[in-house]
Amino acid sequence: SPSGARARAVAPSRTSRTTAGRGSTATSSGAVAAAAASTAASLPEVACAVSLGYMAAAFVAYYLGARHPKRFARCARFTASPASLAPPCVAYLMLLVASWSPDTLSLMMPGSLEAGLSAGGFNPQFFPSLNGISTLLSRRAVAASAWMHLACVNLFVARHASLKAAKGGYKLAHTLVLSFVFGPAGLFSHFLTARRGGSGAQKHFSSYGERYGRAYGYAYGGPADAPARRSRATKHKFALMSSLF
């Protein structure tokens, strides 16, 4: 009959619409999952890029704060504050937690107590393995946390060198350039520069008089620009007498 034919024609159309709706829902959920995965994959790159920009700005601030503290007072306060190290340290902790997996320690330091305590001679365990470390660094999140770890170390070296250079008055630019990429090399450069002495800038001498002498009515050692030369034994005697009083 015409009504039965009409019903049979409507039923397939409804079925096709339902199938199309399910297909579109699956496609949209797959697109959302793919977008979330791509966003999660790009987070390490974003963290590395932001940390690189922060390090560059912090190094410039360290230099200006150490070499021109009066002209750039904010940079000097930024250099003196330990809070300047906080952002990369917090970012490192976040990346470390995000990159941690159950096999992290086993890959980094493989071994077992059973194998170490078993008979058969000297059998050390839990020593760092380069193969395991290379496997860990092949993961994007672990590589990003390792990068942030190095950034924290380099920033700490740069701040330490800047504070010492501000007090000693010696050169700083070459140390900061090395510390930006090679933290240990920058620290070694800082030690060499400090050992060679100042670069013509005025040093800030810390004499016993600034700590003890003024409390007893006179300044031992004279002003900072012309320190009086005293023997080491005299300084020690004065410090001992001041501490007794």
C-alpha positions in Angstrom: 0.0 0.0 0.0 1.1 3.6 -0.4 1.2 4.2 3.4 3.5 1.2 3.9 5.8 2.3 1.2 5.9 5.7 2.7 6.8 4.2 6.2 9.5 2.0 4.6 11.1 5.1 2.9 11.1 7.1 6.2 12.7 4.4 8.3 16.0 4.2 6.3 16.2 8.0 6.3 16.0 8.1 10.1 18.6 5.4 10.3 21.0 7.2 8.0 20.5 10.4 10.1 21.3 8.6 13.3 24.4 7.0 11.8 25.5 10.4 10.5 24.9 12.0 13.9 27.0 9.3 15.6 29.7 9.7 13.0 29.9 13.4 13.5 30.0 13.0 17.3 32.9 10.6 17.0 34.7 12.9 14.6 34.3 15.9 16.9 35.5 13.9 19.9 38.5 12.7 18.0 39.3 16.3 16.9 39.1 17.4 20.6 41.4 14.6 21.7 43.8 15.4 18.9 43.8 19.1 19.9 44.4 18.2 23.5 47.2 15.9 22.6 48.9 18.6 20.4 48.5 21.2 23.2 50.1 18.8 25.7 52.9 18.1 23.3 53.6 21.8 22.8 53.7 22.6 26.5 57.4 21.6 26.9 58.3 23.9 24.0 56.4 26.8 25.4 58.0 26.3 28.8 61.5 26.3 27.2 60.8 29.4 25.2 59.4 31.3 28.1 62.3 30.3 30.3 64.8 31.4 27.6 63.1 34.8 27.5 63.1 35.2 31.3 66.8 34.2 31.5 67.8 36.8 28.9 65.9 39.5 30.7 67.3 38.4 34.1 70.9 38.4 32.8 70.5 42.0 31.5 69.0 43.0 34.8 71.9 41.4 36.7 74.4 43.2 34.6 72.7 46.6 35.0 72.1 46.1 38.7 75.7 45.1 39.4 77.4 47.7 37.2 75.0 50.6 37.5 73.1 50.2 40.8 72.2 53.8 41.3 71.0 54.4 37.7 69.1 51.1 37.6 67.8 50.8 41.1 65.1 48.3 40.2 67.6 46.0 38.5 69.8 46.2 41.6 66.9 45.2 43.8 66.1 42.4 41.4 69.7 41.2 41.6 69.8 41.3 45.3 66.5 39.4 45.8 66.6 35.6 45.8 63.1 35.7 44.4 64.6 36.3 40.9 65.4 32.6 41.0 61.9 31.5 41.9 60.1 31.4 38.4 62.5 28.9 36.7 62.6 26.8 39.9 58.8 26.6 40.1 58.6 25.8 36.4 61.3 23.0 36.9 59.3 21.4 39.7 56.1 21.5 37.5 57.9 19.9 34.6 59.6 17.4 36.8 56.2 16.2 38.2 54.7 16.2 34.7 57.5 14.1 33.3 57.9 11.7 36.1 56.9 8.1 35.3 57.2 4.8 37.3 60.3 3.7 35.4 62.2 7.0 35.8 64.5 5.9 38.7 64.9 2.4 37.3 66.1 3.8 34.0 68.4 6.4 35.6 69.9 4.1 38.3 69.2 0.5 37.3 69.7 -2.4 39.8 68.1 -4.4 42.5 68.9 -5.3 46.1 68.6 -9.0 45.3 71.3 -8.8 42.7 73.5 -6.7 44.9 73.2 -9.0 47.9 73.6 -12.2 45.9 76.7 -14.2 46.2 79.4 -14.0 43.5 81.7 -11.2 44.4 81.5 -7.5 44.1 78.2 -6.6 42.3 77.4 -2.8 42.7 73.9 -1.7 42.0 72.0 1.6 41.4 74.8 3.4 39.6 73.7 5.9 36.9 73.5 4.4 33.5 74.1 6.5 30.4 71.9 4.3 28.3 69.0 4.8 30.7 69.6 8.5 30.9 69.6 8.8 27.1 66.3 6.8 27.0 64.8 9.3 29.5 66.1 12.3 27.6 64.4 11.0 24.4 61.1 11.8 26.0 59.9 15.4 25.4 58.7 16.2 28.9 61.9 14.8 30.5 64.0 16.8 28.0 62.1 19.9 28.9 62.6 19.4 32.7 66.3 18.8 32.1 66.5 22.0 30.1 64.8 23.9 33.0 67.2 22.3 35.4 70.2 23.7 33.5 68.4 27.1 33.3 68.1 27.2 37.0 71.8 26.4 37.5 72.9 28.9 35.0 70.7 31.6 36.5 72.0 30.9 40.0 75.6 31.1 38.7 74.9 34.5 37.0 73.3 35.9 40.1 76.1 34.8 42.3 78.7 36.3 40.0 76.7 39.5 39.7 76.5 39.9 43.5 80.2 39.3 43.9 81.1 41.6 41.0 78.9 44.4 42.6 80.9 44.1 45.8 84.4 43.6 44.2 84.1 46.0 41.3 85.5 43.6 38.7 84.3 42.8 35.2 81.1 40.8 34.7 80.0 40.8 31.0 82.1 37.8 29.9 81.0 35.8 32.9 77.3 36.4 32.1 77.8 35.5 28.5 79.4 32.2 29.5 76.8 31.5 32.2 73.9 32.0 29.8 74.8 28.7 28.0 77.6 27.1 30.0 77.0 27.5 33.7 80.1 25.7 35.1 82.3 27.6 32.6 80.8 30.9 33.7 81.5 30.0 37.3 85.1 29.2 36.5 85.4 32.5 34.6 84.0 34.3 37.7 86.6 32.7 39.9 89.4 33.6 37.6 88.2 37.2 37.3 87.8 37.6 41.0 91.3 36.2 41.5 92.8 38.7 39.1 91.2 41.6 41.0 89.1 44.6 40.1 88.7 46.4 36.8 89.4 49.9 38.1 86.1 50.3 39.8 86.1 51.1 43.5 86.0 48.1 45.8 83.9 48.0 48.8 86.1 47.0 51.7 84.5 45.4 54.7 86.7 46.2 57.7 86.3 45.3 61.3 85.6 48.9 62.2 82.3 48.8 60.3 81.2 46.0 62.5 82.8 46.6 65.9 84.7 49.9 66.1 81.9 52.3 65.6 80.1 50.8 68.6 83.0 51.9 70.8 83.4 55.5 69.5 85.8 55.1 66.6 86.1 53.5 63.2 88.8 50.9 62.9 90.3 50.7 59.4 89.2 54.2 58.2 86.9 54.9 55.4 86.3 52.5 52.6 88.2 54.5 50.0 91.3 54.7 52.1 91.6 51.6 54.4 94.3 51.7 57.0 96.8 48.9 56.8 96.8 46.8 59.9 98.5 43.5 60.6 96.4 40.4 60.7 97.3 39.8 64.3 96.0 43.3 65.3 92.7 42.6 63.5 92.3 39.3 65.3 93.0 40.9 68.7 90.5 43.7 68.1 87.8 41.2 67.0 88.5 39.1 70.1 88.3 42.1 72.4 85.1 43.3 70.7 83.5 39.9 71.1 84.4 39.7 74.8 82.8 43.1 75.5 
